[in-house]
Every structure is written in C-alpha cells, then in structure tokens.
Amino acid sequence: MLDKPVLYISQFFEEHRQDYYDSLTQVRRSNDIEQWLRFSLVGVNETAKKAVSTLQEIMKLRAKTSQQILQLGKRAEKASMLVEYLYQQPVVSVAAAAEHLRITPQSANTLINELSRIGVLKEITGYERNRLF
C-alpha cells in the first residue's frame, strides 16, 4: 500500500541481530512461530514510527526551504523547480541543474550559488570544477 519504500525493517533486524537469530533458532527448535512473529511485528512498529518521524522532518524541511526560496525574488520559480528535483535526485551538479531546468550552465551556476548562500544547498566535493551539491 506504500508508494515509496519507507519501511526499512532490515535495519531493525541488523540492530537486533542477536535477538533475530535467537528468534529464528527458537522457531527451528520449538516451532514457536508466534514468538518470531511478535518480534517481527515489534520491528515493523518501531520502523514505522521512525519512518513517520523522518517524513515529518522532511515536510518541515520542505516548508522551511520554500520560505527561504522566497528570498530569491525572480529566481524563486526556478529555485523551487530545482528543489523539487532534489527530492528525487538529492545530489546535483551545475550541468544537471541546467539540463533539468532548461537554462544555461551560467544561470544554473548562479542559481546554485544563491541556494548555497541561503543554506539550501551545500557543496560536497571541495572542487572548483565539477562540483556536486
């Protein structure tokens, strides 16, 4: 029923690895599948709570970012389009931004610099060329 993979139950199993293996051993030794199901459902519950919390934080970030973008005046529309793209592709280059927005690389570079200035983007390579944000 979920459109996106937001429940990462494998992380719960990894964090509780010994309990996971103990539960499987108990199923094998005493055929106690209910115990394993209870353990798994605790994992689903905890994972769902983390997913809800993460999604709420993303929604807060989206609202904050929308407010920050308003500072960009005439660039706000393209900035908003770029931010929406970042929710699908969270790392972007100037070239990719230019291509996605159908603007010149120089305009994309200016826009990315403005988004970096207001704290929406952060350069992650440390390079002067072929930068990623």
N, C-alpha and C positions, 0 to 999 in steps of 0.2 A: 504493500500500500504506500510505500515511500517512493517519492520521485527521485531522490538522491540518496546515496549511501551515507547515512549519518550515524548509524549504529555500528561501532567497531568493537564487537564482542570479543574479538581475538585479543585486544589489548587487556581486557579484564582477565581472560584466561592466562595471558602472559604474566600479569601482575600477581595472579593467584595460582601460579603454575603447580606448586606442590599440592594445594587443595584440589586442583583439577585432576592431577594424576591419582591422588588418593580416592577421589570420587569414581574415577574410571576403574580403579582396582576393586573398589567395593562392589561395583556393578558386576565385574567379572567373577569375583569370589562368591558374592551372596545374591546376585541377581537383583540388587536393590536399585532399580532404575529410577524410582521415585526420589531417592536421595540425590542422584545425579541431576534429575530434572529440577529439583529445588535449588541446587547450587547454580545451575544454568539460568534459572529464572531470576535469581539474585543478580547475576551478571547482566542480564537483559535490563533489569530495573536500574541498576547503577549506571549502565551505559546510556540508557535513555535519559536519565537525569543529567548526565554530563553533556549529552547532545543538546538538550533543551537549553542548558546554561550557555553552551558555546553559541548556539543560534541566537540567543538573546543578546550576547555580546556583539555578534556580527550585526544585528539590527541596530544596536546602539552606535556602533562604528559607522554604519551606513548613514544614520541620521546626522551624526557629528560631521562626517565628510561632506554631506550635502550642504550643511551650513557653511563649512569652510570654503567650498567651491563658490558660493555666492560672492565671496570677496574678489573673485577674478573678473567681474564685470562681463565684458563682451566675450571673454574666453570661457565663461561658465558653461555654456552649452556643450562645447567640445570636451571640456574637462569632465563634465558629467557623463558623456558618452565613453570617455576613456576609463573612468572609474567603474562604470557598468561592465566594461570589457574585462577589467581587472578581477571582477568576481568570478569570471570564467577562466581567466588566464592570469594568475597572480604575479607573474614576472613578465616585464615588458621591456623592450628596447625602444630606442627612438624610431628606428626603422619600422618596427612592428606597429608602433603607435601611429606613425604616419600612414602606413598602409591601411590599418583598420579605420582610421578617421578620414582617409582620403584627403590628406593635407600634405604639404611639403615637409620634408625632413626638418627644415629650419623652423617651421611653425610647430611641428611636434616637439622639437628640442626646447623651444621657448615655453610651450605648454607644460612639458615635463619639469622644466626648471621652476616654473611657477608652482606646480603641485609639490615639488620638493621644498620650496621656500616656505609654504604654509603647512608643511608636515604631513601631507597626504602620501607622498612617495618618499622613498629612501634609496639612494644609490647603493648597490651592494657589491660592485666589483672593485672599486678603487681605481679604475682606469679612467683615462681622459677620453678614450675612444671605445666604441663597442660597449658602452655602459649598459648595465641592467638595473632596473628599478623594481 
